[in-house]
C-alpha cells in the first residue's frame, strides 16, 4: 500500500518528536492502535459529573441550589485559569491583557445574569427548610472566590474601608490577611466571636491563601497593569475591561447575593440568619466594604458612592414595609 506524501511527512515529524522520549515511534503507534475511540461521555466524564449533586434533604428545590453552586465553582475555575495567564505572562501586552479580562468579565456576566435561578427559581418555604440541613456550610466558604480576589489586587485593597488607611504596602502579608474584609462576615454580632463557619474556613484554607498572597506579592493583576508602559496603561479597551471587572465582582455580583438574601432571608421586617451565621447585612453590601481591585481607575466621587445607590434604595424600601 502506497503511503501518501503528506502522511509520510507527518510520520517523519512524529519520529523527530519522539526520538528523545525514551521510546521509539513504533511504541507510540502501537498505543494509537490499542486505544479506544474517544466518546463525548468519557471525555466530559458525564456520569461522574452528574453523580456529584448529592442533596441532604428530600426537598426538590435543593437540587437547584446545589447544582447552581457547583456550576458557579466551575466558572470560578475558568476565571482563575485566565487570571494566572495574565500573572504568568512573560511579555504582557495590552491586547493579551484585555482579551483575558474580557473572558473573565464574560464568565462573571453569565453568573450574574443567571442568578435569577437562585433569586426566583426556588420556593422560599422549601429553601428555609432544606437550608437547615446545610449548617454550618455557607457560600461564604467559597475558597475560589477568595482566590480570585487575591490574584486580582494586593491585600491592602482587601481590607475594610473603615480601617484601610491604617495599613500600607509595608504592612506584613500576615497582618493584612488577618484584617481582610470578608472575615467580618463570619463574626457573630451578639458575641463578637468567630462563627464555626469562619473557623472551619480558616483552618482549611488559610495556609493556601497565604501561599497565594506571597506568590503574587507585587505581581497581582493590578500590579501587572501598573508596571506596564504608560501607553499600554492608557489603552481605552484595557481600562474599560478592568473597570468592568471591578464592577462585576465588587458591585454586581454582591448585589445579586443581596437580592437573594432579601428574597429568602427577610420577611415582615425580620431577618433570618444566613447559614453559618454570617451577618450578611453587614457583609454583602458593596457600599459598606467599598472593595475595589483597581482603585486608581476610579475618581474620588465614584469611590465614595461605590454601590451606594442600590443599597440605599433597598434599605429604604425595606424600612417602609
NUKOL-659376 format. One record per atom (N, C-alpha, C): x, y, z; residue in one letter. Coordinates in steps of 0.05 Angstrom, whole numbers, padded with zeros to 5 digits, always signed. Atoms other than C-alpha are relative to their C-alpha. Example, Ala and Ser with C-alpha at 12.3 -4.5 7.8 and 13.67 -1.06 7.14 Angstrom:
<pts>
+00018-00024+00000a;+00246-00090+00156a;+00018+00024+00000a;-00016-00024-00001s;+00273-00021+00143s;-00015+00022+00014s;
</pts>
This chain:
<pts>
+00017-00024+00000x;+00000+00000+00000x;+00018+00025+00000x;-00016-00025+00002x;+00029+00067-00021x;-00008+00020+00021x;+00005-00021-00021x;+00036+00119+00034x;+00000+00027-00014x;+00002-00027+00012x;+00013+00188+00013x;+00022+00018+00010x;-00022-00017-00009x;+00067+00241+00015x;-00006+00016+00025x;+00007-00016-00023x;+00030+00283+00066x;+00001-00016+00026x;-00002+00018-00023x;+00025+00223+00112x;+00029-00007+00007x;-00028+00005-00005x;+00098+00206+00103x;+00014+00023+00014x;-00012-00024-00012x;+00116+00277+00121x;-00007+00002+00030x;+00008+00000-00028x;+00076+00272+00185x;+00014-00021+00017x;-00014+00021-00014x;+00109+00206+00203x;+00029+00009+00006x;-00028-00010-00004x;+00178+00238+00195x;+00000+00020+00024x;+00002-00019-00022x;+00156+00295+00241x;-00005-00013+00027x;+00005+00015-00024x;+00129+00246+00292x;+00025-00014+00010x;-00025+00014-00008x;+00194+00207+00291x;+00019+00019+00013x;-00017-00021-00011x;+00232+00271+00304x;-00009+00008+00028x;+00011-00008-00025x;+00185+00289+00361x;+00006-00021+00022x;-00001+00021-00020x;+00190+00221+00396x;+00029-00011+00004x;-00026+00013-00002x;+00264+00205+00386x;+00015+00004+00026x;-00013-00005-00025x;+00285+00236+00452x;-00017-00007+00024x;+00019+00006-00021x;+00227+00208+00493x;+00007-00025+00015x;-00006+00025-00013x;+00259+00142+00511x;-00015-00024-00012x;+00015+00021+00014x;+00210+00103+00467x;+00001+00006-00030x;+00001-00005+00029x;+00212+00092+00392x;-00028+00007-00009x;+00026-00009+00010x;+00156+00118+00349x;-00019-00024-00004x;+00017+00023+00003x;+00131+00047+00337x;-00016-00006+00025x;+00015+00005-00025x;+00112+00042+00411x;-00024+00019+00002x;+00021-00020-00001x;+00071+00106+00405x;-00022-00008-00020x;+00020+00008+00020x;+00037+00080+00342x;-00016-00024+00010x;+00015+00023-00012x;+00020+00015+00379x;-00021+00011+00019x;+00019-00012-00019x;-00013+00059+00432x;-00024+00010-00015x;+00023-00009+00016x;-00057+00090+00378x;-00017-00023-00009x;+00015+00024+00009x;-00076+00021+00352x;-00017-00012+00022x;+00014+00013-00021x;-00096-00004+00420x;-00020+00018+00014x;+00017-00019-00014x;-00130+00059+00444x;-00029-00002-00010x;+00028+00000+00008x;-00206+00062+00444x;-00008+00027-00013x;+00010-00025+00011x;-00245+00113+00404x;-00011+00017+00023x;+00009-00018-00022x;-00260+00174+00448x;-00029+00007-00004x;+00029-00008+00001x;-00333+00187+00465x;-00004+00025+00016x;+00007-00025-00014x;-00365+00251+00489x;-00003-00006+00030x;+00006+00005-00028x;-00389+00219+00554x;+00026-00007+00016x;-00025+00006-00013x;-00319+00193+00570x;+00017+00025+00003x;-00017-00024-00001x;-00284+00258+00553x;-00010+00020+00021x;+00012-00020-00019x;-00332+00302+00593x;-00004-00012+00028x;+00005+00013-00026x;-00339+00250+00649x;-00028+00005+00009x;+00028-00007-00005x;-00414+00259+00645x;-00011-00015+00024x;+00011+00016-00022x;-00432+00202+00692x;+00011+00009+00027x;-00012-00009-00025x;-00383+00226+00745x;-00011+00028+00007x;+00010-00027-00005x;-00405+00299+00737x;-00029+00000+00011x;+00028+00000-00008x;-00479+00282+00744x;-00004-00015+00026x;+00002+00014-00025x;-00465+00240+00806x;+00007+00017+00024x;-00010-00017-00022x;-00439+00299+00846x;-00021+00017+00014x;+00022-00015-00011x;-00506+00331+00861x;-00013-00016+00022x;+00010+00016-00022x;-00516+00297+00928x;-00014+00017+00021x;+00016-00017-00018x;-00572+00331+00966x;-00002-00012+00028x;+00001+00009-00028x;-00580+00327+01041x;-00029-00003+00010x;+00028+00003-00008x;-00656+00330+01043x;-00017-00010-00024x;+00018+00009+00021x;-00717+00308+01003x;-00015+00023-00014x;+00013-00023+00013x;-00738+00378+00983x;+00010+00003-00029x;-00009-00001+00028x;-00737+00381+00906x;+00017+00024-00007x;-00015-00024+00008x;-00710+00452+00903x;+00029+00001+00010x;-00028+00001-00008x;-00646+00433+00939x;+00018-00008-00023x;-00015+00008+00024x;-00624+00402+00873x;+00008+00025-00016x;-00006-00025+00014x;-00628+00472+00842x;+00023+00014+00015x;-00019-00014-00016x;-00588+00501+00899x;+00028-00011-00003x;-00027+00012+00002x;-00530+00452+00897x;+00011+00001-00028x;-00010+00000+00028x;-00526+00448+00821x;+00009+00027-00008x;-00008-00027+00007x;-00524+00523+00813x;+00027+00007+00013x;-00025-00006-00014x;-00468+00529+00865x;+00023-00015-00013x;-00021+00014+00014x;-00428+00475+00830x;+00007+00012-00026x;-00005-00014+00026x;-00436+00510+00763x;+00017+00025+00006x;-00014-00024-00007x;-00412+00574+00797x;+00029-00006+00005x;-00028+00007-00006x;-00349+00540+00823x;+00015-00007-00025x;-00013+00006+00025x;-00334+00514+00753x;+00008+00026-00015x;-00006-00026+00013x;-00338+00585+00726x;+00023+00014+00015x;-00022-00011-00016x;-00293+00608+00783x;+00027-00013-00009x;-00024+00013+00009x;-00243+00556+00760x;+00010+00011-00027x;-00007-00012+00026x;-00244+00585+00689x;+00012+00028+00004x;-00009-00027-00005x;-00235+00655+00717x;+00029-00001+00011x;-00027+00003-00010x;-00173+00634+00757x;+00019-00009-00021x;-00016+00009+00023x;-00147+00599+00695x;+00009+00023-00017x;-00007-00024+00015x;-00149+00665+00658x;+00018+00019+00016x;-00016-00018-00017x;-00121+00705+00716x;+00030-00009+00001x;-00027+00010-00002x;-00060+00660+00721x;+00016+00005-00026x;-00013-00005+00025x;-00045+00670+00647x;+00010+00029-00001x;-00009-00028-00001x;-00042+00745+00658x;+00024+00003+00019x;-00021-00003-00021x;+00001+00740+00721x;+00026-00013-00010x;-00024+00015+00007x;+00049+00689+00690x;+00011+00008-00028x;-00009-00007+00026x;+00056+00722+00622x;+00027+00015+00001x;-00027-00012+00000x;+00129+00739+00607x;+00001+00026-00016x;+00001-00024+00018x;+00112+00790+00553x;-00029+00010-00002x;+00028-00009-00002x;+00046+00821+00574x;-00005+00024-00018x;+00008-00022+00017x;+00014+00864+00521x;-00028+00009+00007x;+00027-00011-00006x;-00048+00908+00526x;-00021-00017-00013x;+00020+00016+00014x;-00084+00865+00474x;-00005-00027+00014x;+00002+00026-00014x;-00069+00799+00510x;-00015+00004+00027x;+00011-00007-00026x;-00087+00831+00578x;-00030+00004-00004x;+00028-00007+00005x;-00153+00858+00550x;-00016-00025-00007x;+00015+00024+00008x;-00173+00792+00518x;-00006-00018+00024x;+00004+00017-00024x;-00163+00754+00583x;-00021+00012+00018x;+00020-00014-00018x;-00202+00806+00623x;-00028-00002-00012x;+00026+00002+00013x;-00258+00804+00572x;-00012-00028+00004x;+00010+00027-00005x;-00263+00729+00581x;-00010-00002+00029x;+00008+00000-00028x;-00265+00738+00657x;-00027+00014+00004x;+00025-00015-00002x;-00319+00791+00650x;-00023-00016-00012x;+00021+00016+00013x;-00358+00745+00604x;-00010-00022+00020x;+00008+00020-00020x;-00357+00690+00657x;-00016+00012+00022x;+00015-00013-00022x;-00380+00738+00711x;-00027+00009-00010x;+00026-00009+00010x;-00435+00766+00667x;-00019-00024-00001x;+00017+00023+00001x;-00461+00696+00656x;-00010-00008+00028x;+00008+00006-00028x;-00461+00683+00731x;-00020+00020+00011x;+00018-00021-00010x;-00494+00750+00746x;-00027-00003-00013x;+00026+00002+00015x;-00547+00742+00692x;-00016-00025+00008x;+00014+00025-00007x;-00562+00671+00714x;-00008-00002+00029x;+00005+00002-00028x;-00570+00688+00787x;-00030+00000+00006x;+00029+00003-00003x;-00646+00691+00776x;-00007-00028+00007x;+00005+00028-00008x;-00641+00616+00784x;-00001-00002+00030x;-00001+00000-00030x;-00625+00629+00857x;-00022+00019+00011x;+00018-00020-00011x;-00669+00691+00867x;-00029-00008-00004x;+00028+00006+00007x;-00732+00668+00832x;-00006-00030-00005x;+00004+00028+00009x;-00721+00594+00818x;-00005-00020+00022x;+00006+00019-00021x;-00735+00563+00886x;-00023+00010+00017x;+00021-00007-00019x;-00795+00562+00933x;+00012+00009+00026x;-00011-00011-00024x;-00780+00605+00993x;-00003-00020+00024x;+00005+00017-00022x;-00811+00556+01042x;+00017-00025-00001x;-00018+00023+00003x;-00771+00498+01014x;+00028+00008+00008x;-00027-00009-00006x;-00707+00538+01018x;+00004+00003+00030x;-00003-00005-00029x;-00718+00559+01091x;+00000-00026+00016x;-00001+00026-00014x;-00727+00485+01109x;+00025-00015-00007x;-00023+00017+00006x;-00673+00450+01070x;+00027+00013+00008x;-00025-00013-00008x;-00621+00503+01088x;+00009-00008+00028x;-00007+00008-00028x;-00624+00479+01160x;+00016-00025+00000x;-00016+00025+00002x;-00594+00413+01137x;+00028+00006-00010x;-00026-00007+00012x;-00534+00451+01108x;+00019+00013+00020x;-00016-00014-00020x;-00510+00484+01172x;+00025-00016+00008x;-00005-00029+00002x;-00457+00510+01183x;+00012+00008-00027x;-00010-00007+00026x;-00438+00508+01109x;-00012+00026-00010x;+00009-00026+00010x;-00443+00575+01073x;+00015+00007-00026x;-00014-00010+00024x;-00427+00606+01005x;+00023+00018+00007x;-00023-00015-00012x;-00382+00650+01048x;+00026-00016-00002x;-00024+00017-00001x;-00335+00590+01046x;+00010-00008-00028x;-00010+00005+00027x;-00322+00593+00971x;+00029+00009-00002x;-00029-00006+00000x;-00246+00589+00971x;+00009+00011-00027x;-00009-00010+00026x;-00241+00600+00896x;-00007+00030-00004x;+00006-00029+00002x;-00276+00668+00901x;+00021+00016+00015x;-00021-00014-00015x;-00225+00688+00954x;+00026+00000-00015x;-00024+00002+00016x;-00170+00665+00908x;-00001+00020-00023x;+00003-00020+00021x;-00198+00708+00852x;+00007+00028+00010x;-00007-00026-00012x;-00192+00768+00899x;+00030+00002+00004x;-00029-00001-00006x;-00121+00750+00919x;+00016+00003-00026x;-00014-00002+00025x;-00099+00743+00846x;-00005+00028-00013x;+00008-00025+00013x;-00133+00809+00828x;+00015+00025+00010x;-00009-00025-00012x;-00104+00860+00876x;+00016-00005+00026x;-00015+00004-00025x;-00056+00870+00935x;-00018-00001+00024x;+00017+00004-00024x;-00082+00852+01004x;-00009+00026+00012x;+00009-00025-00013x;-00084+00924+01027x;-00025+00011-00012x;+00025-00008+00012x;-00141+00935+00978x;-00024-00017+00009x;+00021+00018-00009x;-00180+00878+01010x;-00006+00003+00030x;+00006-00007-00028x;-00181+00909+01079x;-00025+00018+00000x;+00024-00017-00001x;-00247+00941+01100x;+00006+00029-00001x;-00005-00029+00005x;-00253+01014+01081x;+00005+00015+00026x;-00001-00015-00025x;-00261+01037+01153x;+00027-00001+00014x;-00026+00002-00012x;-00192+01013+01173x;+00023-00002-00021x;-00020+00004+00021x;-00156+01011+01106x;+00023+00019+00002x;-00021-00020-00002x;-00117+01074+01119x;+00020-00006+00022x;-00018+00008-00022x;-00086+01041+01180x;+00023-00018-00010x;-00020+00019+00011x;-00045+00996+01134x;+00013+00012-00025x;-00015-00009+00023x;+00005+01005+01078x;+00012-00023-00014x;-00014+00021+00014x;+00045+00966+01028x;+00022-00013+00016x;-00021+00011-00017x;+00097+00956+01082x;-00011-00018+00022x;+00012+00018-00020x;+00048+00920+01128x;+00004-00029-00009x;-00005+00028+00006x;+00062+00846+01131x;-00025-00013-00012x;+00022+00015+00012x;+00020+00798+01090x;-00017-00013+00021x;+00015+00014-00021x;+00000+00760+01153x;-00019+00020+00014x;+00016-00020-00013x;-00026+00824+01186x;-00023+00009-00018x;+00021-00008+00019x;-00064+00846+01124x;-00021-00022-00002x;+00019+00023+00003x;-00095+00777+01117x;-00018-00002+00025x;+00016+00002-00024x;-00118+00778+01189x;-00022+00021+00000x;+00019-00021+00000x;-00156+00842+01174x;-00015+00002-00027x;+00014+00000+00026x;-00184+00822+01106x;-00030+00003+00004x;+00027-00009-00005x;-00254+00848+01097x;-00020-00023+00005x;+00021+00021-00002x;-00293+00782+01090x;-00001-00014+00027x;+00001+00012-00026x;-00273+00758+01159x;-00021+00012+00018x;+00021-00013-00016x;-00322+00808+01188x;-00027-00013-00004x;+00026+00014+00005x;-00378+00768+01156x;-00003-00025+00016x;+00001+00024-00015x;-00360+00709+01199x;+00002+00005+00030x;-00001-00007-00029x;-00365+00745+01266x;-00029+00001+00010x;+00026-00001-00012x;-00426+00733+01310x;-00004+00028+00012x;+00004-00028-00009x;-00455+00803+01322x;-00007+00001+00030x;+00008-00001-00028x;-00482+00784+01391x;+00024-00005+00018x;-00022+00007-00018x;-00419+00753+01420x;+00027+00012-00008x;-00026-00010+00009x;-00364+00783+01377x;+00020-00022-00006x;-00018+00023+00004x;-00335+00713+01369x;-00002-00009-00029x;+00001+00011+00027x;-00317+00678+01304x;-00021-00023+00000x;+00019+00022+00004x;-00372+00632+01278x;+00015-00025-00007x;-00012+00026+00008x;-00358+00558+01266x;+00006+00001-00030x;-00004-00002+00029x;-00365+00574+01192x;+00027+00013-00006x;-00026-00013+00004x;-00306+00622+01195x;+00023-00017+00010x;-00021+00017-00011x;-00265+00576+01239x;+00007-00023-00018x;-00005+00022+00018x;-00274+00518+01192x;+00015+00009-00025x;-00011-00011+00024x;-00257+00561+01132x;+00029+00007+00004x;-00028-00008-00005x;-00194+00590+01163x;+00018-00025+00003x;-00017+00024-00005x;-00169+00522+01186x;+00007-00014-00026x;-00005+00015+00025x;-00176+00491+01117x;+00016+00016-00020x;-00011-00015+00023x;-00155+00548+01072x;+00021+00022+00006x;-00019-00021-00005x;-00112+00599+01109x;+00028-00006-00010x;-00026+00005+00012x;-00046+00564+01091x;+00001+00004-00030x;+00001-00003+00029x;-00066+00562+01018x;-00002+00030-00008x;+00003-00029+00006x;-00089+00635+01018x;+00026+00015+00004x;-00025-00014-00006x;-00024+00658+01049x;+00021-00008-00021x;-00019+00008+00021x;+00017+00618+00998x;-00006+00016-00025x;+00007-00016+00024x;-00021+00652+00942x;+00008+00029+00003x;-00006-00029-00005x;-00014+00721+00973x;+00030+00005-00002x;-00029-00003+00002x;+00061+00710+00979x;+00010-00004-00028x;-00008+00006+00027x;+00067+00681+00910x;-00005+00023-00020x;+00006-00022+00018x;+00034+00741+00877x;+00007+00027+00012x;-00008-00025-00012x;+00066+00793+00921x;+00013+00018-00021x;-00008-00019+00021x;+00075+00854+00876x;-00002-00011-00028x;+00004+00012+00027x;+00052+00811+00818x;-00029-00008-00005x;+00028+00005+00005x;-00024+00812+00822x;-00007+00012-00027x;+00010-00012+00026x;-00066+00832+00761x;+00003+00030+00001x;-00003-00029-00003x;-00066+00903+00788x;+00029+00008-00003x;-00029-00006+00003x;+00010+00903+00795x;+00009-00002-00029x;-00008+00004+00027x;+00018+00876+00725x;-00009+00024-00017x;+00010-00024+00014x;-00024+00934+00700x;+00017+00024+00006x;-00016-00024-00008x;+00014+00987+00740x;+00028+00000-00011x;-00028+00002+00010x;+00081+00961+00714x;+00002+00002-00030x;+00000-00002+00029x;+00061+00967+00641x;+00009+00028-00009x;-00007-00026+00012x;+00085+01023+00596x;-00024+00018+00001x;+00022-00019-00003x;+00043+01086+00602x;-00019-00002-00024x;+00018+00002+00023x;+00016+01077+00531x;-00019-00024+00003x;+00017+00023-00004x;-00009+01008+00549x;-00020+00005+00022x;+00019-00006-00022x;-00039+01032+00615x;-00022+00018-00009x;+00020-00019+00010x;-00077+01085+00577x;-00018-00012-00022x;+00016+00013+00021x;-00105+01035+00527x;-00030+00000+00009x;+00028-00003-00008x;-00180+01050+00528x;-00014-00027+00004x;+00013+00026-00003x;-00202+00978+00518x;+00009-00014+00025x;-00010+00012-00024x;-00157+00954+00574x;-00012+00012+00025x;+00012-00014-00023x;-00181+01007+00623x;-00029-00007+00003x;+00029+00007-00001x;-00253+00992+00605x;-00004-00028+00011x;+00002+00028-00009x;-00243+00917+00616x;+00006-00002+00030x;-00007+00000-00029x;-00211+00930+00684x;-00022+00012+00017x;+00022-00013-00015x;-00266+00977+00707x;-00025-00018+00000x;+00022+00019+00001x;-00318+00927+00683x;+00003-00023+00019x;-00005+00022-00018x;-00285+00872+00723x;-00005+00009+00029x;+00005-00010-00027x;-00285+00915+00786x;-00029+00002+00006x;+00029-00003-00004x;-00359+00930+00778x;-00013-00027+00001x;+00012+00027+00000x;-00377+00858+00761x;+00004-00015+00026x;-00007+00016-00023x;-00341+00828+00820x;-00009+00014+00026x;+00002-00014-00026x;-00346+00881+00874x;-00026+00017+00003x;+00027-00012-00002x;-00415+00910+00859x;-00022-00019-00009x;+00023+00015+00011x;-00459+00869+00813x;-00002-00028+00012x;+00002+00027-00012x;-00441+00800+00840x;-00010+00001+00028x;+00009-00003-00028x;-00452+00824+00911x;-00030+00007+00000x;+00028-00009+00001x;-00518+00857+00892x;-00019-00024-00006x;+00016+00024+00005x;-00544+00791+00864x;-00004-00016+00025x;+00002+00015-00025x;-00529+00758+00930x;-00018+00015+00020x;+00018-00015-00017x;-00563+00815+00966x;-00029-00004-00008x;+00027+00005+00009x;-00624+00804+00923x;-00011-00027+00009x;+00009+00027-00009x;-00626+00730+00940x;-00004+00000+00031x;+00002-00002-00029x;-00615+00746+01014x;-00027+00013+00008x;+00025-00013-00006x;-00674+00794+01015x;-00024-00017-00008x;+00022+00017+00009x;-00717+00745+00976x;-00005-00022+00021x;+00004+00024-00017x;-00705+00687+01024x;+00003+00005+00030x;-00007-00003-00028x;-00680+00716+01090x;-00013+00024+00013x;+00014-00023-00012x;-00722+00779+01100x;-00030-00003-00003x;+00029+00001+00001x;-00796+00780+01117x;-00011+00014+00024x;+00014-00014-00022x;-00841+00825+01158x;+00020+00014+00018x;-00020-00016-00015x;-00781+00869+01179x;+00018-00017+00017x;-00017+00017-00015x;-00748+00808+01209x;+00021-00013-00019x;-00021+00012+00016x;-00682+00778+01184x;+00006-00027+00010x;-00008+00027-00007x;-00668+00704+01183x;+00030-00002-00003x;-00029+00003+00002x;-00596+00686+01197x;+00008-00016-00024x;-00011+00015+00022x;-00555+00662+01138x;+00012-00026+00011x;-00013+00025-00009x;-00528+00591+01140x;+00028+00007+00009x;-00027-00006-00011x;-00465+00592+01182x;+00000+00024+00018x;+00002-00023-00018x;-00490+00652+01220x;+00014+00025-00011x;-00014-00024+00011x;-00456+00702+01172x;-00019+00023+00001x;+00017-00023-00002x;-00482+00772+01183x;+00000+00015-00027x;+00000-00008+00028x;-00499+00785+01110x;-00006+00029-00004x;+00007-00028+00003x;-00529+00854+01121x;+00024+00018+00004x;-00024-00016-00005x;-00462+00879+01146x;+00023-00007-00019x;-00022+00012+00016x;-00420+00837+01099x;-00004+00004-00030x;+00004+00000+00029x;-00452+00837+01029x;-00002+00027-00013x;+00004-00026+00014x;-00470+00910+01014x;+00027+00012-00009x;-00025-00010+00010x;-00414+00936+00969x;+00007+00028+00011x;-00005-00027-00010x;-00422+01007+00997x;+00012-00001+00028x;-00011+00003-00027x;-00402+00981+01066x;+00030-00006-00001x;-00028+00008+00001x;-00336+00948+01048x;+00016+00017-00019x;-00013-00016+00021x;-00320+00991+00986x;+00026-00013-00009x;-00023+00014+00011x;-00273+00939+00958x;+00002+00006-00030x;-00006-00004+00028x;-00241+00958+00892x;+00027-00012-00006x;-00025+00012+00007x;-00188+00917+00858x;+00020+00020-00012x;-00016-00019+00015x;-00163+00976+00817x;-00007+00029+00007x;+00009-00026-00010x;-00173+01039+00858x;+00009+00024-00016x;-00010-00023+00015x;-00131+01085+00814x;-00016+00005-00025x;+00016-00004+00024x;-00181+01075+00757x;-00027+00013+00006x;+00025-00012-00007x;-00237+01108+00795x;+00005+00028+00013x;-00002-00027-00011x;-00249+01181+00814x;-00008-00002+00030x;+00007-00002-00029x;-00257+01202+00887x;-00030-00003+00004x;+00029+00001-00002x;-00332+01212+00876x;-00010-00028-00005x;+00009+00027+00006x;-00340+01143+00845x;+00006-00019+00023x;-00007+00017-00023x;-00305+01110+00903x;-00017+00006+00025x;+00017-00007-00022x;-00346+01148+00954x;-00028-00010-00003x;+00028+00010+00005x;-00411+01125+00921x;+00000-00029-00010x;-00003+00028+00010x;-00388+01053+00909x;-00024-00017+00008x;+00023+00018-00005x;-00452+01012+00903x;-00021+00012+00018x;+00017-00012-00020x;-00488+01061+00948x;-00029+00003-00009x;+00027-00007+00009x;-00548+01078+00905x;-00018-00024+00003x;+00017+00024-00002x;-00574+01006+00902x;-00006-00007+00029x;+00004+00007-00028x;-00564+00993+00976x;-00019+00019+00014x;+00018-00020-00012x;-00598+01058+00997x;-00029-00006-00009x;+00026+00005+00010x;-00657+01041+00953x;-00012-00025+00014x;+00010+00025-00012x;-00663+00971+00981x;-00007+00004+00030x;+00005-00003-00028x;-00658+00991+01054x;-00024+00020+00005x;+00023-00018-00002x;-00707+01049+01044x;-00026-00014-00005x;+00024+00016+00007x;-00756+01001+01012x;-00008-00018+00023x;+00005+00018-00022x;-00748+00952+01069x;-00012+00015+00024x;+00009-00014-00023x;-00758+01005+01122x;-00029+00011-00002x;+00027-00009+00004x;-00824+01027+01091x;-00021-00022+00003x;+00019+00023-00002x;-00854+00957+01097x;-00014-00001+00026x;
</pts>
